[in-house]
Amino acid sequence: MNNKKRREKLIKQKKELRSMLERFAKEDTKPKGDWDTKFPKFDGGALEEAADEVEEYESLRSVEHSLELKLKKTNEALEKMEEGSYGKCSECGNAISEKRLSLIPEADKCKDCNN
Protein backbone atom coordinates (compact mmCIF):
# COMPACT_ATOMS: atom_id res chain seq x y z
CA MET A 1 0.00 0.00 0.00
CA ASN A 2 1.45 3.38 -0.93
CA ASN A 3 1.32 6.52 1.19
CA LYS A 4 -1.45 8.07 -0.92
CA LYS A 5 -3.74 5.15 -0.10
CA ARG A 6 -2.65 5.20 3.54
CA ARG A 7 -3.41 8.92 3.70
CA GLU A 8 -6.91 8.27 2.32
CA LYS A 9 -7.36 5.48 4.86
CA LEU A 10 -6.21 7.75 7.71
CA ILE A 11 -8.55 10.57 6.61
CA LYS A 12 -11.46 8.13 6.45
CA GLN A 13 -10.49 6.73 9.88
CA LYS A 14 -10.33 10.27 11.29
CA LYS A 15 -13.86 11.04 10.05
CA GLU A 16 -15.21 7.78 11.46
CA LEU A 17 -13.58 8.33 14.85
CA ARG A 18 -14.92 11.89 15.07
CA SER A 19 -18.38 10.65 14.12
CA MET A 20 -18.30 7.97 16.82
CA LEU A 21 -17.12 10.46 19.45
CA GLU A 22 -19.75 13.04 18.48
CA ARG A 23 -22.50 10.56 19.34
CA PHE A 24 -21.79 10.73 23.06
CA ALA A 25 -19.04 13.28 23.66
CA LYS A 26 -18.31 16.93 23.07
CA GLU A 27 -15.02 18.19 21.68
CA ASP A 28 -13.15 20.33 24.17
CA THR A 29 -11.00 23.09 22.71
CA LYS A 30 -8.56 23.14 25.62
CA PRO A 31 -6.51 21.04 25.56
CA LYS A 32 -6.65 20.53 21.80
CA GLY A 33 -7.89 17.09 20.82
CA ASP A 34 -9.63 16.46 24.13
CA TRP A 35 -13.19 15.14 24.24
CA ASP A 36 -15.59 15.07 27.17
CA THR A 37 -18.30 12.45 27.54
CA LYS A 38 -21.67 14.17 27.89
CA PHE A 39 -23.10 13.72 31.36
CA PRO A 40 -26.75 12.58 31.30
CA LYS A 41 -29.49 15.06 32.14
CA PHE A 42 -32.02 13.92 34.69
CA ASP A 43 -35.67 14.87 34.32
CA GLY A 44 -36.71 13.94 37.81
CA GLY A 45 -37.27 10.33 36.77
CA ALA A 46 -36.84 7.23 38.85
CA LEU A 47 -33.68 6.87 40.86
CA GLU A 48 -33.02 3.50 39.21
CA GLU A 49 -33.05 5.11 35.74
CA ALA A 50 -30.67 7.78 36.92
CA ALA A 51 -28.31 5.14 38.29
CA ASP A 52 -28.40 3.29 34.95
CA GLU A 53 -27.57 6.50 33.08
CA VAL A 54 -24.64 7.27 35.38
CA GLU A 55 -23.37 3.71 34.91
CA GLU A 56 -23.60 4.10 31.13
CA TYR A 57 -21.79 7.45 31.39
CA GLU A 58 -18.94 5.80 33.29
CA SER A 59 -18.58 3.04 30.70
CA LEU A 60 -18.65 5.58 27.84
CA ARG A 61 -15.79 7.49 29.44
CA SER A 62 -13.40 4.60 28.83
CA VAL A 63 -14.66 4.24 25.25
CA GLU A 64 -14.17 7.99 24.77
CA HIS A 65 -10.61 7.73 26.04
CA SER A 66 -9.76 4.89 23.62
CA LEU A 67 -11.30 6.65 20.63
CA GLU A 68 -9.66 9.93 21.62
CA LEU A 69 -6.22 8.28 21.73
CA LYS A 70 -6.73 6.61 18.36
CA LEU A 71 -7.87 9.92 16.86
CA LYS A 72 -4.79 11.63 18.30
CA LYS A 73 -2.49 9.00 16.76
CA THR A 74 -4.35 9.30 13.45
CA ASN A 75 -3.88 13.08 13.42
CA GLU A 76 -0.19 12.67 14.31
CA ALA A 77 0.27 10.19 11.45
CA LEU A 78 -1.29 12.66 9.01
CA GLU A 79 1.02 15.40 10.32
CA LYS A 80 4.04 13.12 9.89
CA MET A 81 3.00 12.51 6.30
CA GLU A 82 3.04 16.26 5.72
CA GLU A 83 6.48 16.56 7.37
CA GLY A 84 7.89 13.56 5.51
CA SER A 85 8.63 11.55 8.65
CA TYR A 86 5.74 9.08 8.34
CA GLY A 87 6.70 5.43 8.74
CA LYS A 88 9.67 6.02 11.03
CA CYS A 89 9.64 4.67 14.58
CA SER A 90 9.36 7.42 17.19
CA GLU A 91 11.58 5.41 19.56
CA CYS A 92 14.49 4.03 17.50
CA GLY A 93 14.09 5.90 14.21
CA ASN A 94 14.03 2.74 12.11
CA ALA A 95 11.42 2.18 9.43
CA ILE A 96 8.11 0.69 10.52
CA SER A 97 7.34 -2.38 8.44
CA GLU A 98 4.96 -2.10 5.50
CA LYS A 99 2.89 -4.93 6.95
CA ARG A 100 2.47 -3.07 10.27
CA LEU A 101 1.55 0.20 8.54
CA SER A 102 -0.96 -1.62 6.34
CA LEU A 103 -2.66 -3.04 9.43
CA ILE A 104 -2.24 0.00 11.70
CA PRO A 105 -1.66 3.09 9.52
CA GLU A 106 -1.45 5.31 12.62
CA ALA A 107 1.40 3.23 14.12
CA ASP A 108 4.21 5.39 15.47
CA LYS A 109 6.49 2.61 16.69
CA CYS A 110 8.06 -0.41 15.04
CA LYS A 111 7.16 -3.88 16.24
CA ASP A 112 10.26 -4.17 18.43
CA CYS A 113 9.74 -0.83 20.23
CA ASN A 114 6.00 -1.37 20.66
CA ASN A 115 6.56 -4.37 22.96
C-alpha positions in Angstrom: 0.0 0.0 0.0 1.5 3.4 -0.9 1.3 6.5 1.2 -1.5 8.1 -0.9 -3.7 5.2 -0.1 -2.7 5.2 3.5 -3.4 8.9 3.7 -6.9 8.3 2.3 -7.4 5.5 4.9 -6.2 7.8 7.7 -8.6 10.6 6.6 -11.5 8.1 6.5 -10.5 6.7 9.9 -10.3 10.3 11.3 -13.9 11.0 10.0 -15.2 7.8 11.5 -13.6 8.3 14.9 -14.9 11.9 15.1 -18.4 10.6 14.1 -18.3 8.0 16.8 -17.1 10.5 19.4 -19.7 13.0 18.5 -22.5 10.6 19.3 -21.8 10.7 23.1 -19.0 13.3 23.7 -18.3 16.9 23.1 -15.0 18.2 21.7 -13.1 20.3 24.2 -11.0 23.1 22.7 -8.6 23.1 25.6 -6.5 21.0 25.6 -6.7 20.5 21.8 -7.9 17.1 20.8 -9.6 16.5 24.1 -13.2 15.1 24.2 -15.6 15.1 27.2 -18.3 12.5 27.5 -21.7 14.2 27.9 -23.1 13.7 31.4 -26.8 12.6 31.3 -29.5 15.1 32.1 -32.0 13.9 34.7 -35.7 14.9 34.3 -36.7 13.9 37.8 -37.3 10.3 36.8 -36.8 7.2 38.9 -33.7 6.9 40.9 -33.0 3.5 39.2 -33.1 5.1 35.7 -30.7 7.8 36.9 -28.3 5.1 38.3 -28.4 3.3 34.9 -27.6 6.5 33.1 -24.6 7.3 35.4 -23.4 3.7 34.9 -23.6 4.1 31.1 -21.8 7.5 31.4 -18.9 5.8 33.3 -18.6 3.0 30.7 -18.6 5.6 27.8 -15.8 7.5 29.4 -13.4 4.6 28.8 -14.7 4.2 25.3 -14.2 8.0 24.8 -10.6 7.7 26.0 -9.8 4.9 23.6 -11.3 6.7 20.6 -9.7 9.9 21.6 -6.2 8.3 21.7 -6.7 6.6 18.4 -7.9 9.9 16.9 -4.8 11.6 18.3 -2.5 9.0 16.8 -4.3 9.3 13.5 -3.9 13.1 13.4 -0.2 12.7 14.3 0.3 10.2 11.5 -1.3 12.7 9.0 1.0 15.4 10.3 4.0 13.1 9.9 3.0 12.5 6.3 3.0 16.3 5.7 6.5 16.6 7.4 7.9 13.6 5.5 8.6 11.6 8.7 5.7 9.1 8.3 6.7 5.4 8.7 9.7 6.0 11.0 9.6 4.7 14.6 9.4 7.4 17.2 11.6 5.4 19.6 14.5 4.0 17.5 14.1 5.9 14.2 14.0 2.7 12.1 11.4 2.2 9.4 8.1 0.7 10.5 7.3 -2.4 8.4 5.0 -2.1 5.5 2.9 -4.9 7.0 2.5 -3.1 10.3 1.5 0.2 8.5 -1.0 -1.6 6.3 -2.7 -3.0 9.4 -2.2 0.0 11.7 -1.7 3.1 9.5 -1.4 5.3 12.6 1.4 3.2 14.1 4.2 5.4 15.5 6.5 2.6 16.7 8.1 -0.4 15.0 7.2 -3.9 16.2 10.3 -4.2 18.4 9.7 -0.8 20.2 6.0 -1.4 20.7 6.6 -4.4 23.0 
